[in-house]
């Protein structure tokens, strides 16, 4: 399975916010840090807000920050929110004309593989991704909160 660019940047946006701690992040600075357009990140932001991963603060000094603790946001949850299609083969899709759809060993094997993939993602959180790489925050141009430096 290949994850979309949207999922990739959604995870990176959450990592950025996790590294910032309670401090608000602006979409523009995240876009600059990852060399991606603000418009693209705003499109990604909406499902993250709806899922309760991120909160937005409006106004002149507004921005975004994690709504849930980084430890409570699994990669599986992010993938399930941002990916539209988990079809590993044509026969997974609704309306497939495969005559073996209910009786195919390949279909069963692919479903098992997809579930294994998702289970691995469920074992990682946003906190896991930033805890071992606190220096990423420094490379992105901001100091890392003491909570991550202490755990690294």
N, CA, C and O atoms as a DFTB+ gen file, in Angstrom:
608 C
 N C O
     1  1       0.849      -1.183       0.000
     2  2       0.000       0.000       0.000
     3  2       0.888       1.237       0.000
     4  3       1.879       1.308       0.727
     5  1       0.525       2.186      -0.807
     6  2       1.260       3.438      -0.863
     7  2       0.370       4.533      -0.268
     8  3      -0.752       4.751      -0.724
     9  1       0.883       5.212       0.748
    10  2       0.128       6.294       1.369
    11  2       0.212       7.540       0.500
    12  3       1.204       7.767      -0.192
    13  1      -0.827       8.331       0.547
    14  2      -0.881       9.541      -0.262
    15  2      -0.015      10.644       0.339
    16  3       0.392      10.586       1.500
    17  1       0.245      11.631      -0.477
    18  2       0.976      12.821      -0.037
    19  2       0.208      13.514       1.095
    20  3       0.808      14.082       2.007
    21  1      -1.103      13.461       1.025
    22  2      -1.941      14.071       2.057
    23  2      -1.660      13.430       3.421
    24  3      -1.503      14.138       4.416
    25  1      -1.597      12.121       3.470
    26  2      -1.328      11.431       4.728
    27  2       0.073      11.747       5.227
    28  3       0.266      12.010       6.414
    29  1       1.040      11.723       4.338
    30  2       2.418      12.046       4.686
    31  2       2.501      13.413       5.361
    32  3       3.118      13.547       6.419
    33  1       1.890      14.415       4.762
    34  2       1.971      15.760       5.325
    35  2       1.065      15.944       6.543
    36  3       1.343      16.795       7.388
    37  1       0.004      15.175       6.647
    38  2      -0.822      15.226       7.857
    39  2      -0.008      14.748       9.058
    40  3      -0.047      15.364      10.123
    41  1       0.725      13.656       8.884
    42  2       1.582      13.152       9.966
    43  2       2.656      14.180      10.301
    44  3       2.937      14.426      11.474
    45  1       3.252      14.775       9.283
    46  2       4.305      15.771       9.518
    47  2       3.755      17.017      10.214
    48  3       4.437      17.612      11.048
    49  1       2.532      17.412       9.876
    50  2       1.913      18.554      10.537
    51  2       1.688      18.239      12.019
    52  3       1.916      19.089      12.880
    53  1       1.246      17.030      12.307
    54  2       1.032      16.626      13.696
    55  2       2.357      16.549      14.454
    56  3       2.431      16.921      15.625
    57  1       3.403      16.064      13.778
    58  2       4.726      16.030      14.410
    59  2       5.203      17.445      14.737
    60  3       5.730      17.691      15.822
    61  1       5.020      18.359      13.810
    62  2       5.416      19.752      14.011
    63  2       4.712      20.307      15.245
    64  3       5.345      20.914      16.109
    65  1       3.407      20.098      15.320
    66  2       2.633      20.606      16.457
    67  2       3.064      19.935      17.761
    68  3       3.121      20.587      18.803
    69  1       3.364      18.648      17.710
    70  2       3.806      17.939      18.916
    71  2       5.121      18.514      19.424
    72  3       5.309      18.682      20.629
    73  1       6.012      18.810      18.521
    74  2       7.293      19.392      18.921
    75  2       7.133      20.790      19.507
    76  3       7.947      21.218      20.326
    77  1       6.101      21.494      19.097
    78  2       5.859      22.849      19.607
    79  2       5.185      22.834      20.965
    80  3       5.168      23.856      21.650
    81  1       4.635      21.712      21.367
    82  2       3.952      21.636      22.658
    83  2       2.681      22.469      22.642
    84  3       1.891      22.386      21.702
    85  1       2.485      23.264      23.674
    86  2       1.281      24.099      23.787
    87  2       1.340      25.344      22.913
    88  3       0.317      25.991      22.689
    89  1       2.512      25.682      22.423
    90  2       2.664      26.881      21.607
    91  2       1.927      26.702      20.281
    92  3       2.015      25.652      19.645
    93  1       1.209      27.731      19.880
    94  2       0.470      27.677      18.625
    95  2       1.420      27.683      17.432
    96  3       2.446      28.362      17.442
    97  1       1.063      26.924      16.417
    98  2       1.810      26.890      15.163
    99  2       0.945      27.504      14.084
   100  3      -0.273      27.325      14.080
   101  1       1.554      28.210      13.193
   102  2       0.837      28.780      12.050
   103  2       1.045      27.871      10.843
   104  3       2.130      27.327      10.633
   105  1      -0.008      27.720      10.063
   106  2       0.068      26.865       8.884
   107  2       1.177      27.356       7.958
   108  3       1.859      26.547       7.328
   109  1       1.360      28.655       7.869
   110  2       2.414      29.209       7.019
   111  2       3.808      28.756       7.420
   112  3       4.643      28.477       6.560
   113  1       4.064      28.682       8.718
   114  2       5.390      28.249       9.147
   115  2       5.578      26.749       8.943
   116  3       6.690      26.290       8.683
   117  1       4.506      25.993       9.059
   118  2       4.597      24.558       8.779
   119  2       4.854      24.348       7.286
   120  3       5.672      23.514       6.897
   121  1       4.148      25.114       6.460
   122  2       4.329      25.021       5.004
   123  2       5.768      25.367       4.629
   124  3       6.378      24.698       3.794
   125  1       6.292      26.391       5.236
   126  2       7.673      26.797       4.967
   127  2       8.664      25.720       5.408
   128  3       9.623      25.422       4.697
   129  1       8.428      25.149       6.569
   130  2       9.334      24.129       7.105
   131  2       9.397      22.902       6.203
   132  3      10.460      22.299       6.050
   133  1       8.274      22.531       5.609
   134  2       8.220      21.319       4.788
   135  2       8.195      21.610       3.287
   136  3       8.039      20.693       2.480
   137  1       8.345      22.865       2.917
   138  2       8.352      23.262       1.494
   139  2       7.116      22.751       0.749
   140  3       7.219      22.082      -0.279
   141  1       5.954      23.084       1.293
   142  2       4.687      22.695       0.688
   143  2       3.769      23.911       0.739
   144  3       3.995      24.816       1.542
   145  1       2.747      23.949      -0.096
   146  2       1.882      25.126      -0.136
   147  2       0.953      25.186       1.078
   148  3       0.527      24.158       1.605
   149  1       0.654      26.398       1.502
   150  2      -0.287      26.605       2.607
   151  2      -1.665      26.073       2.241
   152  3      -2.339      25.469       3.076
   153  1      -2.085      26.290       1.010
   154  2      -3.398      25.824       0.556
   155  2      -3.517      24.315       0.724
   156  3      -4.548      23.822       1.180
   157  1      -2.484      23.588       0.362
   158  2      -2.474      22.132       0.516
   159  2      -2.624      21.753       1.991
   160  3      -3.398      20.855       2.322
   161  1      -1.895      22.426       2.870
   162  2      -1.982      22.122       4.296
   163  2      -3.346      22.483       4.876
   164  3      -3.843      21.788       5.762
   165  1      -3.950      23.553       4.390
   166  2      -5.295      23.898       4.872
   167  2      -6.301      22.810       4.502
   168  3      -7.219      22.529       5.272
   169  1      -6.135      22.198       3.333
   170  2      -7.005      21.091       2.931
   171  2      -6.831      19.895       3.867
   172  3      -7.801      19.217       4.207
   173  1      -5.605      19.646       4.273
   174  2      -5.312      18.535       5.175
   175  2      -5.803      18.834       6.586
   176  3      -6.206      17.923       7.310
   177  1      -5.771      20.078       6.972
   178  2      -6.117      20.489       8.329
   179  2      -7.555      20.140       8.697
   180  3      -7.823      19.705       9.817
   181  1      -8.469      20.326       7.767
   182  2      -9.890      20.115       8.068
   183  2     -10.190      18.712       8.628
   184  3     -10.827      18.617       9.677
   185  1      -9.759      17.627       7.977
   186  2     -10.042      16.314       8.565
   187  2      -9.336      16.083       9.903
   188  3      -9.835      15.335      10.743
   189  1      -8.185      16.714      10.104
   190  2      -7.490      16.575      11.383
   191  2      -8.257      17.268      12.506
   192  3      -8.290      16.785      13.638
   193  1      -8.868      18.395      12.183
   194  2      -9.707      19.107      13.161
   195  2     -10.963      18.282      13.449
   196  3     -11.334      18.095      14.608
   197  1     -11.614      17.792      12.394
   198  2     -12.837      17.001      12.562
   199  2     -12.593      15.735      13.375
   200  3     -13.479      15.292      14.106
   201  1     -11.405      15.149      13.257
   202  2     -11.069      13.935      14.007
   203  2     -10.676      14.250      15.452
   204  3     -10.517      13.338      16.264
   205  1     -10.520      15.526      15.771
   206  2     -10.163      15.915      17.127
   207  2      -8.677      15.844      17.428
   208  3      -8.283      15.906      18.593
   209  1      -7.843      15.715      16.401
   210  2      -6.399      15.660      16.604
   211  2      -5.814      17.058      16.823
   212  3      -4.861      17.231      17.583
   213  1      -6.396      18.048      16.150
   214  2      -5.870      19.410      16.145
   215  2      -6.992      20.377      16.486
   216  3      -8.152      20.143      16.149
   217  1      -6.638      21.461      17.156
   218  2      -7.599      22.532      17.370
   219  2      -7.055      23.803      16.741
   220  3      -5.844      24.012      16.664
   221  1      -7.970      24.639      16.298
   222  2      -7.576      25.910      15.700
   223  2      -7.966      27.033      16.645
   224  3      -9.005      26.986      17.304
   225  1      -7.115      28.034      16.695
   226  2      -7.385      29.231      17.483
   227  2      -7.385      30.389      16.494
   228  3      -6.381      30.660      15.836
   229  1      -8.516      31.063      16.401
   230  2      -8.657      32.157      15.440
   231  2      -8.106      33.458      16.000
   232  3      -7.882      33.604      17.202
   233  1      -7.899      34.382      15.101
   234  2      -7.482      35.712      15.512
   235  2      -6.061      36.026      15.120
   236  3      -5.347      35.210      14.538
   237  1      -5.681      37.232      15.457
   238  2      -4.366      37.754      15.078
   239  2      -3.223      36.876      15.576
   240  3      -2.248      36.659      14.855
   241  1      -3.333      36.382      16.772
   242  2      -2.286      35.538      17.350
   243  2      -2.696      34.066      17.334
   244  3      -2.211      33.271      18.139
   245  1      -3.590      33.711      16.416
   246  2      -4.104      32.353      16.344
   247  2      -3.136      31.382      15.707
   248  3      -2.008      31.728      15.356
   249  1      -3.603      30.173      15.569
   250  2      -2.808      29.110      14.963
   251  2      -3.441      27.773      15.261
   252  3      -4.639      27.683      15.533
   253  1      -2.634      26.743      15.209
   254  2      -3.124      25.399      15.500
   255  2      -2.214      24.743      16.529
   256  3      -1.048      25.110      16.675
   257  1      -2.765      23.774      17.232
   258  2      -1.992      22.951      18.161
   259  2      -2.729      21.628      18.335
   260  3      -3.895      21.493      17.967
   261  1      -2.028      20.669      18.900
   262  2      -2.668      19.378      19.132
   263  2      -3.806      19.536      20.124
   264  3      -3.679      20.231      21.132
   265  1      -4.903      18.893      19.829
   266  2      -6.039      18.888      20.752
   267  2      -5.928      17.692      21.694
   268  3      -6.295      17.770      22.867
   269  1      -5.415      16.589      21.159
   270  2      -5.169      15.387      21.954
   271  2      -3.678      15.314      22.239
   272  3      -2.875      15.876      21.494
   273  1      -3.303      14.629      23.301
   274  2      -1.869      14.429      23.531
   275  2      -1.258      13.628      22.378
   276  3      -1.917      12.766      21.797
   277  1      -0.017      13.914      22.060
   278  2       0.673      13.209      20.970
   279  2       0.684      11.697      21.219
   280  3       0.692      10.912      20.271
   281  1       0.685      11.294      22.478
   282  2       0.684       9.874      22.841
   283  2      -0.641       9.196      22.511
   284  3      -0.709       7.969      22.446
   285  1      -1.685       9.979      22.303
   286  2      -3.015       9.425      22.045
   287  2      -3.374       9.390      20.561
   288  3      -4.457       8.933      20.197
   289  1      -2.482       9.864      19.712
   290  2      -2.761       9.895      18.276
   291  2      -1.905       8.836      17.592
   292  3      -0.694       9.003      17.454
   293  1      -2.540       7.741      17.165
   294  2      -1.793       6.683      16.493
   295  2      -1.686       6.970      15.000
   296  3      -2.508       7.681      14.422
   297  1      -0.664       6.403      14.402
   298  2      -0.513       6.533      12.953
   299  2      -1.701       5.890      12.240
   300  3      -2.142       6.382      11.202
   301  1      -2.214       4.803      12.787
   302  2      -3.375       4.164      12.169
   303  2      -4.552       5.130      12.123
   304  3      -5.228       5.238      11.100
   305  1      -4.798       5.826      13.217
   306  2      -5.914       6.771      13.268
   307  2      -5.748       7.866      12.224
   308  3      -6.717       8.260      11.575
   309  1      -4.532       8.355      12.060
   310  2      -4.280       9.406      11.072
   311  2      -4.503       8.859       9.659
   312  3      -5.134       9.513       8.829
   313  1      -3.994       7.684       9.397
   314  2      -4.160       7.068       8.076
   315  2      -5.639       6.834       7.783
   316  3      -6.095       7.078       6.666
   317  1      -6.378       6.369       8.763
   318  2      -7.804       6.108       8.544
   319  2      -8.589       7.392       8.278
   320  3      -9.605       7.366       7.584
   321  1      -8.126       8.505       8.824
   322  2      -8.785       9.794       8.606
   323  2      -8.411      10.397       7.252
   324  3      -9.236      11.048       6.611
   325  1      -7.186      10.182       6.825
   326  2      -6.707      10.884       5.631
   327  2      -6.748      10.062       4.343
   328  3      -6.773      10.637       3.255
   329  1      -6.755       8.770       4.435
   330  2      -6.794       7.926       3.230
   331  2      -8.237       7.633       2.847
   332  3      -9.065       7.322       3.703
   333  1      -8.527       7.731       1.582
   334  2      -9.884       7.486       1.087
   335  2     -10.123       6.042       0.695
   336  3     -11.259       5.569       0.737
   337  1      -9.073       5.337       0.315
   338  2      -9.259       4.028      -0.279
   339  2      -8.220       3.054       0.262
   340  3      -7.020       3.324       0.217
   341  1      -8.683       1.936       0.766
   342  2      -7.783       0.896       1.258
   343  2      -7.789      -0.321       0.344
   344  3      -7.411      -1.413       0.768
   345  1      -8.204      -0.152      -0.879
   346  2      -8.234      -1.249      -1.831
   347  2      -6.822      -1.606      -2.276
   348  3      -6.124      -0.797      -2.888
   349  1      -6.418      -2.819      -1.962
   350  2      -5.100      -3.277      -2.369
   351  2      -5.128      -3.897      -3.763
   352  3      -4.094      -4.027      -4.419
   353  1      -6.305      -4.270      -4.198
   354  2      -6.463      -4.851      -5.532
   355  2      -7.836      -4.446      -6.054
   356  3      -8.713      -4.039      -5.291
   357  1      -8.001      -4.562      -7.336
   358  2      -9.257      -4.175      -7.981
   359  2     -10.455      -4.903      -7.370
   360  3     -11.550      -4.348      -7.280
   361  1     -10.236      -6.139      -6.957
   362  2     -11.359      -6.924      -6.427
   363  2     -11.851      -6.440      -5.069
   364  3     -12.915      -6.864      -4.620
   365  1     -11.098      -5.556      -4.399
   366  2     -11.545      -4.986      -3.128
   367  2     -12.627      -3.923      -3.339
   368  3     -13.414      -3.639      -2.435
   369  1     -12.656      -3.356      -4.507
   370  2     -13.536      -2.221      -4.764
   371  2     -14.986      -2.652      -4.915
   372  3     -15.276      -3.729      -5.435
   373  1     -15.887      -1.803      -4.456
   374  2     -17.312      -2.050      -4.582
   375  2     -17.682      -2.164      -6.052
   376  3     -17.247      -1.361      -6.878
   377  1     -18.476      -3.152      -6.365
   378  2     -18.912      -3.319      -7.746
   379  2     -17.950      -4.124      -8.600
   380  3     -18.091      -4.165      -9.822
   381  1     -16.970      -4.766      -7.969
   382  2     -16.011      -5.567      -8.721
   383  2     -16.742      -6.678      -9.457
   384  3     -17.698      -7.257      -8.940
   385  1     -16.286      -6.969     -10.664
   386  2     -16.941      -8.018     -11.446
   387  2     -16.197      -9.346     -11.377
   388  3     -16.409     -10.218     -12.220
   389  1     -15.335      -9.506     -10.388
   390  2     -14.591     -10.755     -10.238
   391  2     -15.547     -11.870      -9.800
   392  3     -16.253     -11.712      -8.804
   393  1     -15.582     -12.989     -10.523
   394  2     -16.492     -14.078     -10.168
   395  2     -16.072     -14.823      -8.893
   396  3     -16.858     -15.597      -8.348
   397  1     -14.869     -14.603      -8.423
   398  2     -14.379     -15.310      -7.235
   399  2     -14.442     -14.462      -5.963
   400  3     -13.898     -14.863      -4.934
   401  1     -15.092     -13.303      -6.014
   402  2     -15.040     -12.318      -4.940
   403  2     -15.269     -12.899      -3.545
   404  3     -14.565     -12.512      -2.613
   405  1     -16.198     -13.787      -3.371
   406  2     -16.469     -14.337      -2.043
   407  2     -15.690     -15.598      -1.740
   408  3     -15.787     -16.128      -0.633
   409  1     -14.921     -16.091      -2.692
   410  2     -14.284     -17.392      -2.556
   411  2     -12.824     -17.380      -2.975
   412  3     -12.303     -18.409      -3.404
   413  1     -12.162     -16.256      -2.863
   414  2     -10.820     -16.111      -3.404
   415  2      -9.778     -16.060      -2.290
   416  3      -9.902     -15.270      -1.354
   417  1      -8.777     -16.881      -2.390
   418  2      -7.695     -16.893      -1.392
   419  2      -6.857     -15.629      -1.465
   420  3      -6.365     -15.152      -0.442
   421  1      -6.689     -15.079      -2.664
   422  2      -5.927     -13.834      -2.809
   423  2      -6.600     -12.717      -2.036
   424  3      -5.930     -11.964      -1.329
   425  1      -7.904     -12.596      -2.158
   426  2      -8.650     -11.567      -1.454
   427  2      -8.446     -11.694       0.055
   428  3      -8.223     -10.696       0.740
   429  1      -8.520     -12.907       0.562
   430  2      -8.318     -13.143       1.993
   431  2      -6.909     -12.782       2.440
   432  3      -6.722     -12.171       3.492
   433  1      -5.915     -13.164       1.635
   434  2      -4.526     -12.865       1.964
   435  2      -4.287     -11.356       1.981
   436  3      -3.592     -10.844       2.859
   437  1      -4.862     -10.650       1.012
   438  2      -4.679      -9.196       0.954
   439  2      -5.374      -8.498       2.116
   440  3      -4.852      -7.522       2.655
   441  1      -6.541      -8.989       2.504
   442  2      -7.219      -8.420       3.676
   443  2      -6.371      -8.627       4.926
   444  3      -6.250      -7.727       5.757
   445  1      -5.789      -9.810       5.057
   446  2      -4.932     -10.107       6.205
   447  2      -3.700      -9.197       6.211
   448  3      -3.298      -8.696       7.261
   449  1      -3.113      -8.988       5.049
   450  2      -1.941      -8.113       4.940
   451  2      -2.299      -6.669       5.294
   452  3      -1.538      -5.993       5.987
   453  1      -3.441      -6.199       4.824
   454  2      -3.879      -4.835       5.140
   455  2      -4.073      -4.668       6.635
   456  3      -3.658      -3.661       7.210
   457  1      -4.702      -5.648       7.268
   458  2      -4.930      -5.558       8.708
   459  2      -3.607      -5.567       9.469
   460  3      -3.461      -4.845      10.455
   461  1      -2.646      -6.371       9.028
   462  2      -1.324      -6.396       9.666
   463  2      -0.639      -5.038       9.536
   464  3      -0.031      -4.545      10.486
   465  1      -0.742      -4.443       8.353
   466  2      -0.185      -3.111       8.101
   467  2      -0.792      -2.096       9.059
   468  3      -0.071      -1.313       9.678
   469  1      -2.113      -2.109       9.181
   470  2      -2.798      -1.162      10.050
   471  2      -2.479      -1.407      11.525
   472  3      -2.402      -0.460      12.308
   473  1      -2.295      -2.662      11.905
   474  2      -1.942      -2.978      13.295
   475  2      -0.557      -2.439      13.644
   476  3      -0.348      -1.949      14.753
   477  1       0.384      -2.524      12.715
   478  2       1.708      -1.946      12.961
   479  2       1.578      -0.440      13.139
   480  3       2.177       0.127      14.054
   481  1       0.812       0.210      12.288
   482  2       0.612       1.656      12.423
   483  2      -0.057       2.004      13.747
   484  3       0.212       3.061      14.318
   485  1      -0.924       1.128      14.237
   486  2      -1.597       1.372      15.516
   487  2      -0.624       1.318      16.690
   488  3      -0.919       1.840      17.765
   489  1       0.524       0.694      16.491
   490  2       1.488       0.571      17.584
   491  2       2.415       1.784      17.695
   492  3       3.248       1.839      18.600
   493  1       2.283       2.749      16.795
   494  2       3.097       3.966      16.823
   495  2       2.212       5.191      17.014
   496  3       1.116       5.283      16.460
   497  1       2.715       6.130      17.812
   498  2       1.996       7.382      18.026
   499  2       2.832       8.547      17.497
   500  3       4.008       8.392      17.168
   501  1       2.202       9.700      17.427
   502  2       2.927      10.907      17.039
   503  2       4.055      11.177      18.033
   504  3       5.136      11.614      17.641
   505  1       3.810      10.920      19.302
   506  2       4.856      11.104      20.321
   507  2       6.051      10.202      20.041
   508  3       7.194      10.620      20.224
   509  1       5.805       8.975      19.601
   510  2       6.910       8.072      19.265
   511  2       7.770       8.660      18.156
   512  3       8.996       8.553      18.188
   513  1       7.130       9.274      17.187
   514  2       7.858       9.810      16.038
   515  2       8.744      10.996      16.405
   516  3       9.797      11.191      15.798
   517  1       8.333      11.781      17.384
   518  2       9.123      12.967      17.734
   519  2      10.053      12.736      18.917
   520  3      11.037      13.460      19.069
   521  1       9.774      11.763      19.746
   522  2      10.592      11.540      20.937
   523  2      12.021      11.146      20.589
   524  3      12.963      11.577      21.253
   525  1      12.185      10.344      19.569
   526  2      13.518       9.876      19.198
   527  2      14.236      10.852      18.273
   528  3      15.405      10.649      17.942
   529  1      13.559      11.885      17.863
   530  2      14.146      12.812      16.899
   531  2      13.922      14.265      17.307
   532  3      13.496      15.090      16.499
   533  1      14.213      14.562      18.561
   534  2      14.001      15.921      19.057
   535  2      14.785      16.946      18.248
   536  3      14.375      18.104      18.163
   537  1      15.894      16.545      17.660
   538  2      16.694      17.486      16.877
   539  2      15.963      17.949      15.621
   540  3      16.341      18.955      15.021
   541  1      14.916      17.222      15.217
   542  2      14.132      17.638      14.046
   543  2      13.557      19.030      14.280
   544  3      13.556      19.860      13.372
   545  1      13.078      19.286      15.472
   546  2      12.529      20.604      15.788
   547  2      13.552      21.699      15.606
   548  3      13.240      22.770      15.085
   549  1      14.763      21.439      16.029
   550  2      15.825      22.426      15.867
   551  2      16.081      22.660      14.375
   552  3      16.265      23.800      13.948
   553  1      16.092      21.585      13.586
   554  2      16.301      21.722      12.147
   555  2      15.161      22.470      11.474
   556  3      15.360      23.116      10.445
   557  1      13.977      22.388      12.045
   558  2      12.838      23.107      11.491
   559  2      12.797      24.558      11.953
   560  3      11.941      25.327      11.516
   561  1      13.715      24.931      12.829
   562  2      13.854      26.328      13.177
   563  2      13.207      26.773      14.464
   564  3      12.958      27.967      14.635
   565  1      12.923      25.860      15.384
   566  2      12.382      26.289      16.664
   567  2      12.929      25.407      17.777
   568  3      13.294      24.255      17.540
   569  1      12.987      25.949      18.992
   570  2      13.475      25.153      20.113
   571  2      12.481      24.056      20.472
   572  3      11.269      24.237      20.362
   573  1      12.997      22.947      20.891
   574  2      12.166      21.798      21.259
   575  2      11.761      21.940      22.715
   576  3      12.600      22.265      23.556
   577  1      10.456      21.696      23.043
   578  2      10.034      21.769      24.446
   579  2      10.835      20.802      25.331
   580  3      11.252      19.736      24.878
   581  1      11.040      21.180      26.573
   582  2      11.821      20.364      27.503
   583  2      11.249      18.962      27.673
   584  3      12.000      18.029      27.955
   585  1       9.954      18.792      27.511
   586  2       9.343      17.473      27.689
   587  2       9.930      16.462      26.706
   588  3      10.121      15.298      27.057
   589  1      10.214      16.893      25.488
   590  2      10.776      15.976      24.502
   591  2      12.271      15.804      24.687
   592  3      12.806      14.726      24.428
   593  1      12.946      16.838      25.127
   594  2      14.386      16.705      25.353
   595  2      14.652      15.753      26.509
   596  3      15.631      15.007      26.493
   597  1      13.788      15.779      27.504
   598  2      13.960      14.909      28.668
   599  2      13.739      13.446      28.308
   600  3      14.387      12.563      28.868
   601  1      12.813      13.184      27.363
   602  2      12.504      11.800      27.018
   603  2      13.379      11.250      25.904
   604  3      13.363      10.049      25.638
   605  1      14.141      12.117      25.252
   606  2      14.956      11.660      24.122
   607  2      16.218      10.979      24.593
   608  3      17.021      10.533      23.774
